[in-house]
């Protein structure tokens, strides 16, 4: 009944590569990103194989070695003593219900320990046709009691991060313990559009090994949906973690007839199309009756592993990336040996501000999210240098900052086991007119300390990333348009999807009332292939970063500036011909801002290096006497009367528009932009202008790409 239809070597290739045609197309569609309950194992694994082709052959060889084991070797593996796996659960949350309870974590551990020791009550109801091969892996999962530094831990961490809503590989950069010593489980709101995913043994390296799983498919209580499918989702992902593919083969598309041409490379799991959260015990589309109740299928009645699957999982422990994990030395180091004494832990102090950048005189709310011990009766001691109040013992505190600067925040949480202190340096950035750089601004990154102004830190450029530990913008002296230095973002070294953000110091635009400012910058970039997907977005803010206005958005195709236009596989270093100058406007509502901020956000996605240089905030208007005279530009009569008009002369047809702004940069009068013929032209202001309040106004004439300013007095 369990005879396979594919030769051994062809079988392994089918598992990893999938069949041609329909099944391959289905995998490209990644339906697990549409149907969130599904496992995204195959899509993330195929991406890892694409990045590291040697891993694919390694896995093929691994499966082949297990299949070719002699009966005696298989019996020996099955008879090996039980093993203990140290676990750390990282709860990634945003302060609400996604900050799940310790009880839900404990329930998840209860379920996987039951499933991996064949102690689940529903073992008694396994289909009699498969009961003889239902096997016990003999794995014990224990929460670590020592962290990587040897400190007391509950084996549960809690980190506030918006990455919980995405849950792709970048979430692993938020917090990670040594993946060779701990099974890392990240519990999130969204697992890259799926219910969960894991990589095969030794395929994730030191960055990506571990399991990401939705909090609604984790355990059977709390935020979990509570069904058999949700409760056993972690069991399923652990199967992948220890080397198992889906029972139907190397796709995430169960239920497709084409899956009969695939296989999982394990001799005692019959070929199957895969279940779709149903429980048809007589499913036989591929010929033999399917092992529908297998944990590695998508049935809602999963309850068993087979002898062949246990052999693969046991064999995975002999690989380098798993052998350390379950070694006696590591169990002692992680506090997971038998009878390891359970001791109370001091807290890990953790907190989150409502914002990290505010205007002078504004307030920030700090909320405490500490963990790692019994916090009943715990005490809290805050320190807010530069803030009012300067200290507090409450769990949630609102603090007002009245003086521009960068300020640390510290929190100490104490319980019966001791104190835990966290200090986040230069966390709060307070912006005011006195801290702003006066426009015009020019930054060409010639100063080594461009990101750390020793005289006034608030005037430094900020350099941030969404992936903890990832490379950021770096100063580079091998290419520039101004001086000898520029900034470079080495996208190939950065996890895909990471956003690297560059913030300017605050810029004061009031030093030249009525001026029309724009942002100009030089950039260079090359794509590595047609799939390069970098994006650069340029935004401005006049309320200290509370809100942002997007002024420029450039896709990889739009960013590509290399003169050859060809893909560049090696490190791209621009020549003078490879640079492009871009210009974006400062919105009218932000003209005259006392604290304008610029934000450059670059999202990495398999492309080549991106460069920025010579960032300028300058007046867009052209007011030289020669240019004004060449176009015959005047505003007359002035002061304003009913006959006042903007007069100008055109050499050829052009689009023209007039705007009148008050001295705060607000538009108070605007004429429609329209085309004017060559020759002498005039745009009347008098009728509408007479409605303005008395005072001095800026008159802005736009002719094609150029702007000219003058002034008019309203009596």
C-alpha positions as CSV (number, residue, x, y, z in Angstrom):
1,X,0.0,0.0,0.0
2,X,2.9,2.3,0.7
3,X,4.9,1.7,-2.4
4,X,6.2,4.9,-4.1
5,X,5.8,5.6,-7.7
6,X,9.1,7.6,-8.2
7,X,12.6,6.3,-8.2
8,X,14.6,7.3,-5.2
9,X,16.9,9.9,-6.8
10,X,14.1,11.4,-8.9
11,X,11.9,11.5,-5.8
12,X,14.3,13.8,-3.9
13,X,14.5,16.1,-6.8
14,X,10.7,16.2,-7.1
15,X,10.3,17.0,-3.4
16,X,12.6,20.0,-3.7
17,X,12.0,21.3,-7.2
18,X,8.3,20.3,-7.6
19,X,6.9,19.1,-10.9
20,X,7.1,21.2,-13.9
21,X,4.1,23.2,-15.3
22,X,1.1,23.5,-13.1
23,X,2.7,22.7,-9.7
24,X,5.6,25.1,-10.3
25,X,3.2,27.9,-11.3
26,X,1.1,27.3,-8.2
27,X,4.1,27.6,-6.0
28,X,5.0,30.9,-7.6
29,X,1.6,32.2,-6.7
30,X,2.3,31.6,-3.0
31,X,-1.3,31.0,-2.1
32,X,-0.4,30.8,1.6
33,X,0.0,34.6,1.4
34,X,-3.7,34.7,0.5
35,X,-5.0,32.0,2.8
36,X,-3.4,33.0,6.1
37,X,-3.9,29.7,7.9
38,X,-1.4,27.9,5.7
39,X,2.2,27.2,6.2
40,X,4.7,29.3,4.2
41,X,7.5,26.7,4.5
42,X,7.8,26.0,0.9
43,X,8.0,29.6,-0.4
44,X,10.5,30.7,2.2
45,X,12.5,27.5,1.7
46,X,12.6,27.8,-2.1
47,X,13.8,31.4,-1.6
48,X,16.6,30.2,0.6
49,X,17.5,27.6,-2.0
50,X,17.6,30.3,-4.6
51,X,20.0,32.4,-2.5
52,X,22.2,29.4,-1.6
53,X,22.0,26.8,-4.3
54,X,24.3,24.4,-2.4
55,X,21.7,24.0,0.4
56,X,19.3,22.3,-2.0
57,X,21.8,19.6,-2.8
58,X,22.7,19.2,0.9
59,X,19.1,18.5,1.7
60,X,18.7,16.0,-1.2
61,X,21.8,14.2,0.1
62,X,20.4,14.2,3.6
63,X,17.1,12.6,2.6
64,X,18.9,10.1,0.4
65,X,21.2,9.0,3.3
66,X,18.2,8.5,5.6
67,X,16.3,6.5,2.9
68,X,19.4,4.3,2.3
69,X,19.9,3.4,6.0
70,X,20.0,-0.3,6.7
71,X,17.2,-1.7,8.8
72,X,19.7,-2.0,11.6
73,X,20.7,1.6,11.4
74,X,17.0,2.7,11.3
75,X,16.3,0.6,14.4
76,X,19.3,2.1,16.1
77,X,18.0,5.6,15.4
78,X,14.5,4.7,16.6
79,X,16.0,3.4,19.8
80,X,18.0,6.4,20.7
81,X,17.3,8.0,24.1
82,X,14.9,10.9,24.3
83,X,16.3,14.3,23.6
84,X,15.7,17.7,25.2
85,X,15.3,20.8,23.1
86,X,15.9,24.2,24.8
87,X,13.3,26.7,23.7
88,X,12.9,30.5,23.8
89,X,9.6,32.1,22.8
90,X,9.8,35.6,21.5
91,X,6.4,37.4,21.8
92,X,6.4,40.3,19.3
93,X,3.6,42.7,20.2
94,X,2.3,46.2,20.1
95,X,1.0,46.4,23.6
96,X,-2.5,44.9,23.0
97,X,-4.0,41.4,23.0
98,X,-1.0,40.3,20.9
99,X,1.1,40.5,24.0
100,X,-0.1,37.0,24.8
101,X,0.0,35.4,28.3
102,X,2.6,33.1,29.8
103,X,-0.3,30.6,30.1
104,X,-0.8,30.5,26.3
105,X,3.0,29.8,25.9
106,X,2.8,27.0,28.5
107,X,-0.2,25.5,26.7
108,X,1.8,25.5,23.4
109,X,4.7,23.6,25.1
110,X,2.2,21.2,26.6
111,X,0.8,20.3,23.2
112,X,4.1,19.8,21.4
113,X,5.5,17.7,24.2
114,X,2.4,15.6,24.1
115,X,2.5,15.3,20.3
116,X,6.3,14.5,20.1
117,X,6.0,11.8,22.7
118,X,2.8,10.2,21.3
119,X,1.0,11.0,24.5
120,X,-1.9,12.9,22.8
121,X,-5.2,11.3,23.8
122,X,-6.4,11.1,20.1
123,X,-3.6,8.6,19.4
124,X,-6.2,6.0,20.3
125,X,-8.4,7.0,17.4
126,X,-5.6,6.9,14.7
127,X,-6.9,5.2,11.5
128,X,-6.2,1.5,12.1
129,X,-4.5,1.3,8.7
130,X,-1.8,3.6,9.9
131,X,-1.6,2.8,13.6
132,X,1.3,0.3,13.1
133,X,3.6,3.0,11.8
134,X,2.5,5.8,14.1
135,X,5.8,6.7,15.8
136,X,7.1,8.5,18.8
137,X,9.9,11.0,18.1
138,X,10.9,11.3,21.8
139,X,11.6,15.0,21.9
140,X,11.1,17.1,25.0
141,X,10.8,20.8,24.6
142,X,11.7,23.0,27.6
143,X,11.7,26.7,28.1
144,X,15.3,27.9,28.8
145,X,16.1,29.0,32.3
146,X,19.4,30.6,31.3
147,X,19.7,33.2,28.6
148,X,22.7,33.5,26.3
149,X,24.6,35.5,28.9
150,X,23.9,33.0,31.7
151,X,21.2,35.1,33.4
152,X,18.0,33.8,34.8
153,X,15.2,33.6,32.3
154,X,11.7,32.3,32.0
155,X,12.4,31.4,28.4
156,X,9.9,34.0,27.2
157,X,10.8,37.4,25.9
158,X,8.5,40.2,25.0
159,X,9.4,42.9,22.4
160,X,7.4,45.8,21.3
161,X,7.7,46.0,17.5
162,X,5.5,46.8,14.5
163,X,7.2,43.9,12.8
164,X,4.6,41.7,14.4
165,X,2.2,42.8,11.6
166,X,4.5,41.6,8.9
167,X,6.3,38.6,10.3
168,X,8.7,38.0,7.5
169,X,12.4,37.1,8.1
170,X,13.0,40.7,9.4
171,X,11.2,39.9,12.6
172,X,14.0,37.6,13.5
173,X,16.3,40.7,13.6
174,X,14.2,42.3,16.3
175,X,15.4,39.8,18.8
176,X,17.3,36.5,18.4
177,X,19.1,34.1,20.7
178,X,21.9,31.9,19.5
179,X,20.1,29.6,17.0
180,X,22.6,26.8,17.6
181,X,21.8,26.7,21.3
182,X,18.0,27.6,21.4
183,X,15.0,26.8,19.3
184,X,13.8,30.3,18.6
185,X,10.0,30.7,18.2
186,X,8.7,34.1,17.2
187,X,5.0,34.6,17.9
188,X,3.4,37.3,15.8
189,X,0.2,38.7,14.4
190,X,1.1,37.8,10.8
191,X,3.6,35.2,9.7
192,X,4.5,36.7,6.3
193,X,0.9,36.3,5.2
194,X,0.7,32.7,6.4
195,X,-0.1,30.8,9.6
196,X,3.6,30.0,10.2
197,X,6.8,28.9,8.6
198,X,10.2,27.3,9.4
199,X,13.3,26.5,7.5
200,X,14.9,23.0,7.1
201,X,17.8,22.2,9.4
202,X,21.0,24.2,8.7
203,X,19.2,26.1,5.9
204,X,18.6,29.4,7.9
205,X,22.1,29.9,9.1
206,X,22.7,32.1,12.1
207,X,20.1,34.6,11.0
208,X,16.9,32.8,10.0
209,X,16.8,29.5,11.7
210,X,13.7,29.0,13.9
211,X,10.0,29.2,13.6
212,X,7.6,32.2,13.0
213,X,4.0,31.5,13.9
214,X,0.8,33.4,14.3
215,X,-0.5,34.0,17.8
216,X,-3.9,32.7,16.7
217,X,-2.3,29.4,15.7
218,X,-0.2,29.0,18.7
219,X,-1.4,26.7,21.6
220,X,-5.1,25.9,22.2
221,X,-6.1,28.7,24.6
222,X,-5.8,32.5,24.9
223,X,-5.6,34.2,21.5
224,X,-5.5,30.8,19.6
225,X,-8.5,29.9,17.5
226,X,-8.5,26.7,19.6
227,X,-9.2,24.2,16.8
228,X,-7.1,21.0,16.3
229,X,-5.6,22.8,13.3
230,X,-4.5,25.8,15.2
231,X,-3.4,23.9,18.3
232,X,-1.2,21.6,16.1
233,X,0.3,24.3,13.8
234,X,3.4,24.5,16.0
235,X,3.8,20.7,15.8
236,X,3.6,21.0,12.0
237,X,6.3,23.7,11.9
238,X,8.5,21.7,14.2
239,X,8.4,18.9,11.7
240,X,9.9,21.3,9.1
241,X,12.4,22.5,11.6
242,X,13.6,18.9,12.1
243,X,13.7,18.1,8.3
244,X,10.2,17.1,7.2
245,X,8.5,18.5,4.0
246,X,4.7,18.4,3.5
247,X,3.3,14.9,2.9
248,X,2.3,15.8,-0.6
249,X,5.7,17.2,-1.5
250,X,7.4,20.5,-2.1
251,X,4.6,22.9,-2.5
252,X,2.1,24.9,-0.4
253,X,-0.8,23.9,-2.6
254,X,-2.6,21.0,-1.1
255,X,-5.6,19.5,-2.9
256,X,-4.2,19.8,-6.4
257,X,-4.3,16.7,-8.6
258,X,-0.8,17.6,-9.8
259,X,0.6,16.8,-6.4
260,X,0.3,13.1,-7.2
261,X,3.4,13.6,-9.3
262,X,5.3,14.9,-6.3
263,X,6.5,13.2,-3.1
264,X,8.0,13.9,0.3
265,X,10.9,11.5,0.0
266,X,9.8,9.4,3.0
267,X,8.9,5.8,2.2
268,X,5.9,5.2,4.5
269,X,3.9,8.3,3.8
270,X,1.7,7.5,0.7
271,X,1.5,9.9,-2.2
272,X,-1.3,12.4,-1.6
273,X,-2.8,15.6,-3.0
274,X,-3.0,16.9,0.5
275,X,-5.9,17.9,2.7
276,X,-7.6,21.3,2.8
277,X,-8.6,21.5,6.5
278,X,-10.9,18.5,6.2
279,X,-10.5,15.0,7.4
280,X,-11.3,12.5,4.6
281,X,-9.7,9.3,5.8
282,X,-10.4,7.6,2.5
283,X,-8.7,10.2,0.3
284,X,-7.0,8.2,-2.5
285,X,-6.7,10.5,-5.5
286,X,-3.1,9.4,-6.0
287,X,-4.0,5.7,-5.7
288,X,-3.0,4.6,-2.2
289,X,-5.1,5.8,0.7
290,X,-3.5,9.0,2.1
291,X,-2.2,9.3,5.7
292,X,-4.6,12.2,6.2
293,X,-4.1,12.3,10.0
294,X,-0.3,13.1,9.5
295,X,0.9,16.3,11.3
296,X,2.6,17.3,8.0
297,X,-0.7,17.5,6.1
298,X,-3.3,20.3,6.3
299,X,-6.1,18.1,7.8
300,X,-8.0,19.3,10.8
301,X,-7.6,15.9,12.5
302,X,-3.8,15.7,12.6
303,X,-2.5,13.3,15.3
304,X,0.6,11.3,14.1
305,X,4.1,11.1,12.7
306,X,5.3,7.9,10.8
307,X,8.3,5.8,11.5
308,X,10.0,7.2,8.4
309,X,9.3,10.8,9.5
310,X,10.8,10.1,12.9
311,X,13.9,8.6,11.3
312,X,14.4,11.9,9.3
313,X,13.8,14.1,12.4
314,X,16.2,11.9,14.5
315,X,18.8,12.0,11.8
316,X,18.6,15.8,11.6
317,X,20.0,15.9,15.1
318,X,23.3,14.6,13.8
319,X,23.7,17.7,11.6
320,X,26.0,20.4,12.9
321,X,23.3,23.0,13.4
322,X,21.2,20.6,15.6
323,X,23.8,18.5,17.4
324,X,24.9,21.4,19.6
325,X,21.2,22.2,20.4
326,X,20.5,18.9,22.2
327,X,24.0,18.2,23.6
328,X,24.5,17.7,27.3
329,X,26.8,20.7,27.5
330,X,24.2,23.0,25.9
331,X,21.4,21.7,28.1
332,X,23.4,22.7,31.2
333,X,24.3,26.1,29.7
334,X,20.6,26.8,28.9
335,X,19.2,25.5,32.2
336,X,17.2,22.7,30.6
337,X,18.7,19.6,32.1
338,X,16.5,17.1,34.1
339,X,15.7,18.4,37.5
340,X,17.3,21.8,36.9
341,X,16.2,23.9,39.9
342,X,13.4,26.4,39.1
343,X,14.4,29.8,40.6
344,X,12.6,33.2,40.5
345,X,14.1,35.7,38.0
346,X,14.6,39.4,38.3
347,X,12.6,41.3,35.7
348,X,13.7,42.6,32.4
349,X,12.6,46.2,32.3
350,X,11.0,47.1,29.0
351,X,9.0,50.1,27.9
352,X,7.8,52.0,24.8
353,X,7.3,55.7,24.2
354,X,4.3,57.0,22.3
355,X,6.8,58.8,20.0
356,X,10.5,59.4,20.0
357,X,10.5,62.8,18.3
358,X,8.4,65.8,19.5
359,X,8.3,69.5,19.2
360,X,9.5,71.6,22.1
361,X,6.8,71.8,24.8
362,X,5.1,68.6,23.7
363,X,4.5,65.4,25.8
364,X,5.4,61.8,25.4
365,X,3.6,58.9,27.1
366,X,5.8,56.0,28.4
367,X,4.2,52.6,28.9
368,X,5.9,49.8,30.8
369,X,6.0,46.3,29.2
370,X,8.5,44.5,31.5
371,X,8.7,40.7,31.7
372,X,10.8,37.7,32.9
373,X,9.5,37.3,36.4
374,X,6.6,37.5,38.8
375,X,5.7,41.2,38.6
376,X,2.9,41.0,41.3
377,X,3.9,43.7,43.8
378,X,6.8,44.9,41.6
379,X,8.0,48.5,42.0
380,X,8.9,50.9,39.2
381,X,11.4,53.8,39.2
382,X,11.6,56.0,36.1
383,X,14.2,58.6,35.2
384,X,13.5,61.3,32.6
385,X,16.4,63.7,32.2
386,X,15.2,66.9,30.6
387,X,11.5,66.0,31.2
388,X,8.8,67.0,33.6
389,X,8.3,65.1,35.8
390,X,12.0,64.1,36.0
391,X,11.1,60.8,37.9
392,X,8.1,58.7,38.5
393,X,7.0,55.4,40.2
394,X,3.9,54.8,38.1
395,X,3.7,52.1,35.4
396,X,2.5,54.6,32.7
397,X,3.8,58.2,32.7
398,X,3.3,61.3,30.6
399,X,6.3,63.5,30.4
400,X,6.6,67.0,28.9
401,X,9.9,68.2,27.3
402,X,10.4,72.0,27.1
403,X,14.0,72.2,25.9
404,X,15.4,71.0,22.6
405,X,17.9,68.2,22.8
406,X,18.4,64.4,23.0
407,X,17.4,62.7,26.2
408,X,17.9,59.3,27.8
409,X,15.1,57.4,29.6
410,X,15.7,54.8,32.3
411,X,13.4,52.3,34.0
412,X,14.2,50.0,37.0
413,X,11.7,47.3,37.8
414,X,12.2,45.3,41.1
415,X,10.6,42.2,42.4
416,X,11.6,39.7,45.2
417,X,14.3,38.3,43.0
418,X,16.0,41.7,42.4
419,X,16.0,44.7,40.1
420,X,16.2,44.9,36.4
421,X,17.2,48.2,34.7
422,X,17.0,49.3,31.1
423,X,18.4,52.7,29.9
424,X,17.6,53.7,26.3
425,X,20.2,56.4,25.4
426,X,19.2,59.5,23.4
427,X,15.8,58.0,23.0
428,X,13.7,61.2,22.9
429,X,14.5,63.9,20.4
430,X,13.0,67.3,21.2
431,X,13.0,69.8,18.3
432,X,12.6,73.6,18.6
433,X,13.4,76.7,16.4
434,X,16.6,77.3,18.4
435,X,17.9,73.8,17.5
436,X,17.2,74.1,13.8
437,X,19.7,74.8,11.1
438,X,18.9,77.9,9.1
439,X,18.1,77.4,5.4
440,X,19.5,77.2,2.9
441,X,21.0,73.8,3.8
442,X,23.7,71.8,1.9
443,X,25.0,68.4,3.1
444,X,27.6,66.6,1.1
445,X,28.8,64.3,4.0
446,X,32.4,65.5,3.9
447,X,32.4,65.6,7.7
448,X,33.2,62.2,9.3
449,X,30.8,63.2,12.1
450,X,27.8,63.9,9.9
451,X,25.7,61.5,12.1
452,X,27.1,62.7,15.5
453,X,27.4,66.5,15.8
454,X,29.4,66.9,19.0
455,X,28.5,70.5,19.5
456,X,24.8,70.1,19.1
457,X,23.6,66.5,18.8
458,X,20.1,67.6,17.7
459,X,21.7,68.9,14.5
460,X,23.0,65.4,13.6
461,X,21.6,63.4,10.7
462,X,19.8,60.3,12.0
463,X,20.5,56.9,10.5
464,X,18.0,54.1,11.3
465,X,17.0,50.7,10.1
466,X,14.0,48.5,10.6
467,X,16.2,45.3,10.9
468,X,18.1,45.2,14.2
469,X,21.8,44.8,13.5
470,X,21.5,45.4,9.8
471,X,23.9,47.6,7.9
472,X,22.8,51.2,7.6
473,X,23.8,54.2,5.4
474,X,27.6,54.4,5.4
475,X,29.9,57.2,4.4
476,X,31.9,56.4,1.2
477,X,34.8,58.2,-0.3
478,X,35.0,56.4,-3.6
479,X,32.3,58.4,-5.4
480,X,30.7,61.8,-5.0
481,X,29.2,64.7,-6.8
482,X,30.3,67.3,-4.2
483,X,33.7,66.9,-2.5
484,X,35.0,63.4,-2.1
485,X,32.3,61.7,0.1
486,X,28.7,60.4,-0.3
487,X,26.4,58.0,1.5
488,X,26.1,54.4,0.3
489,X,23.6,51.7,1.1
490,X,24.9,48.3,0.3
491,X,21.6,46.6,-0.5
492,X,23.1,43.1,-1.1
493,X,24.3,43.0,2.5
494,X,20.9,44.0,3.9
495,X,17.9,41.6,4.5
496,X,15.2,42.1,1.8
497,X,12.3,44.3,3.0
498,X,14.5,46.3,5.4
499,X,13.9,50.0,5.3
500,X,17.0,52.2,6.0
501,X,16.0,55.7,6.9
502,X,17.9,58.9,6.9
503,X,16.5,61.9,8.8
504,X,17.9,65.5,8.4
505,X,18.4,67.8,11.3
506,X,15.6,70.3,11.7
507,X,15.7,73.2,9.2
508,X,14.4,76.7,9.8
509,X,12.8,78.2,6.7
510,X,11.7,81.4,8.4
511,X,15.0,83.2,7.9
512,X,13.9,84.3,4.4
513,X,10.1,84.9,4.7
514,X,8.2,84.1,1.5
515,X,10.9,82.1,-0.1
516,X,9.8,79.1,-2.1
517,X,12.0,76.2,-1.0
518,X,12.7,72.9,-2.6
519,X,14.8,69.8,-1.9
520,X,17.5,68.8,-4.3
521,X,19.7,65.7,-4.1
522,X,22.0,63.6,-6.2
523,X,21.5,59.9,-6.4
524,X,23.0,56.8,-8.1
525,X,21.9,53.2,-8.3
526,X,22.1,50.1,-10.5
527,X,19.9,47.1,-10.6
528,X,21.4,43.6,-10.3
529,X,18.6,41.9,-12.2
530,X,15.1,42.4,-13.4
531,X,13.8,41.3,-10.0
532,X,15.6,44.1,-8.1
533,X,12.9,45.9,-6.2
534,X,14.5,48.7,-4.2
535,X,12.3,51.8,-3.5
536,X,13.4,55.3,-2.4
537,X,10.8,57.6,-0.8
538,X,11.4,61.2,0.1
539,X,9.1,62.9,2.6
540,X,9.0,66.2,4.5
541,X,7.5,67.2,7.9
542,X,6.8,70.5,9.6
543,X,5.4,69.2,12.9
544,X,8.5,67.5,14.2
545,X,7.8,64.2,12.5
546,X,4.2,63.7,13.8
547,X,3.0,63.6,10.2
548,X,4.9,63.2,6.9
549,X,4.1,64.4,3.4
550,X,5.5,62.1,0.6
551,X,7.2,64.3,-2.1
552,X,9.2,61.8,-4.1
553,X,8.7,58.0,-4.7
554,X,11.2,56.1,-6.9
555,X,11.0,52.4,-7.9
556,X,14.0,50.4,-8.8
557,X,13.5,51.1,-12.5
558,X,13.2,54.8,-11.8
559,X,16.2,54.8,-9.5
560,X,18.5,53.1,-12.0
561,X,20.9,55.7,-13.1
562,X,24.0,53.9,-14.5
563,X,24.8,55.3,-17.9
564,X,25.0,51.8,-19.5
565,X,21.5,50.9,-18.4
566,X,22.7,47.4,-17.9
567,X,22.3,45.1,-14.8
568,X,25.4,45.2,-12.6
569,X,26.1,42.0,-10.7
570,X,29.2,43.2,-9.0
571,X,29.6,46.1,-6.6
572,X,28.3,49.2,-8.3
573,X,30.4,52.3,-7.9
574,X,29.1,55.3,-9.9
575,X,31.2,57.4,-12.3
576,X,30.4,61.0,-12.9
577,X,28.0,59.9,-15.7
578,X,26.0,57.7,-13.4
579,X,24.6,60.4,-11.1
580,X,21.2,61.9,-11.4
581,X,19.9,65.1,-9.7
582,X,16.3,64.9,-8.4
583,X,14.2,67.8,-7.1
584,X,11.1,67.6,-4.9
585,X,9.0,70.5,-3.7
586,X,8.5,71.5,-0.1
587,X,4.7,71.7,0.2
588,X,3.1,75.2,0.3
589,X,1.8,74.4,3.8
590,X,5.3,73.7,5.0
591,X,7.0,76.8,3.5
592,X,8.0,79.0,6.3
593,X,8.3,76.1,8.8
594,X,10.5,76.6,11.8
595,X,11.5,73.0,12.0
596,X,11.3,71.3,8.6
597,X,12.5,67.6,8.6
598,X,13.6,65.6,5.6
599,X,13.2,61.8,5.5
600,X,14.9,59.5,2.9
601,X,13.5,55.9,3.2
602,X,15.2,53.2,1.1
603,X,13.7,49.7,1.1
604,X,16.2,46.9,0.1
605,X,15.2,44.2,-2.2
606,X,17.9,42.3,-4.1
607,X,19.4,45.3,-5.9
608,X,22.8,46.8,-6.0
609,X,24.3,49.8,-4.1
610,X,22.4,53.0,-3.7
611,X,24.1,56.4,-3.2
612,X,23.0,59.8,-2.0
613,X,25.0,63.0,-2.1
614,X,24.8,66.8,-2.0
615,X,21.4,67.1,-0.3
616,X,20.2,70.7,-0.6
617,X,17.3,72.7,0.7
618,X,17.3,75.8,-1.4
619,X,15.0,78.5,-2.8
620,X,13.2,77.4,-6.0
621,X,12.7,80.9,-7.2
622,X,15.1,82.7,-9.6
623,X,15.3,86.4,-8.8
624,X,18.4,87.6,-10.5
625,X,17.9,91.0,-12.2
626,X,19.1,89.6,-15.5
627,X,16.5,86.7,-15.5
628,X,13.7,89.0,-14.3
629,X,14.6,91.5,-17.1
630,X,14.8,88.8,-19.8
631,X,11.2,87.8,-19.1
632,X,10.0,91.4,-18.5
633,X,8.6,90.3,-15.1
634,X,7.0,93.0,-13.0
635,X,4.1,93.4,-10.6
636,X,2.4,96.7,-11.2
637,X,0.8,98.9,-10.1
638,X,2.3,98.3,-6.6
639,X,0.9,98.9,-4.0
640,X,-2.0,96.8,-5.2
641,X,-4.9,98.4,-7.0
642,X,-7.8,97.1,-9.1
643,X,-5.5,97.2,-12.2
644,X,-2.5,95.3,-10.6
645,X,-1.3,92.5,-12.8
646,X,1.8,90.2,-13.1
647,X,3.3,91.1,-16.5
648,X,5.9,88.9,-18.3
649,X,7.2,88.1,-21.8
650,X,7.6,84.7,-23.3
651,X,10.0,83.7,-26.1
652,X,7.8,80.7,-26.8
653,X,4.6,79.2,-25.5
654,X,4.8,78.0,-21.9
655,X,2.6,77.2,-18.9
656,X,2.3,80.0,-16.4
657,X,0.7,80.3,-13.0
658,X,0.6,83.0,-10.2
659,X,0.3,82.3,-6.5
660,X,0.2,84.9,-3.7
661,X,1.5,83.8,-0.3
662,X,1.5,85.5,3.0
663,X,4.7,85.8,5.0
664,X,4.1,82.5,6.7
665,X,4.2,80.8,3.3
666,X,0.5,80.1,3.1
667,X,-1.2,80.4,-0.3
668,X,-3.9,83.0,-0.2
669,X,-4.6,83.5,-3.9
670,X,-3.9,81.2,-6.8
671,X,-4.6,81.4,-10.5
672,X,-5.1,78.3,-12.7
673,X,-2.0,77.0,-14.5
674,X,-2.6,77.3,-18.2
675,X,-0.7,77.7,-21.5
676,X,0.3,81.2,-22.7
677,X,1.5,82.0,-26.2
678,X,4.8,83.7,-27.0
679,X,4.8,87.4,-26.5
680,X,3.8,89.9,-23.9
681,X,1.4,88.4,-21.3
682,X,-0.4,89.6,-18.1
683,X,-2.2,87.8,-15.2
684,X,-4.5,90.1,-13.4
685,X,-4.4,90.2,-9.6
686,X,-6.4,93.3,-8.8
687,X,-10.0,92.0,-8.4
688,X,-9.1,89.1,-6.2
689,X,-6.2,90.8,-4.6
690,X,-8.3,93.6,-3.2
691,X,-10.0,91.1,-0.9
692,X,-6.7,90.4,0.9
693,X,-6.0,91.9,4.3
694,X,-3.6,94.8,4.3
695,X,0.0,93.7,4.4
696,X,3.0,92.6,2.5
697,X,2.7,89.5,0.3
698,X,4.9,87.3,-1.9
699,X,3.9,87.0,-5.5
700,X,5.2,83.8,-7.1
701,X,5.2,83.4,-10.9
702,X,5.8,79.9,-12.3
703,X,7.0,79.7,-15.9
704,X,7.5,76.1,-16.9
705,X,10.0,74.6,-14.5
706,X,11.2,78.0,-13.1
707,X,9.8,80.2,-10.4
708,X,10.2,83.9,-9.9
709,X,9.2,85.9,-6.9
710,X,8.4,89.5,-6.2
711,X,6.4,91.3,-3.5
712,X,3.3,93.3,-3.5
713,X,1.8,95.6,-0.8
714,X,-1.9,95.5,-0.1
715,X,-2.8,98.9,1.4
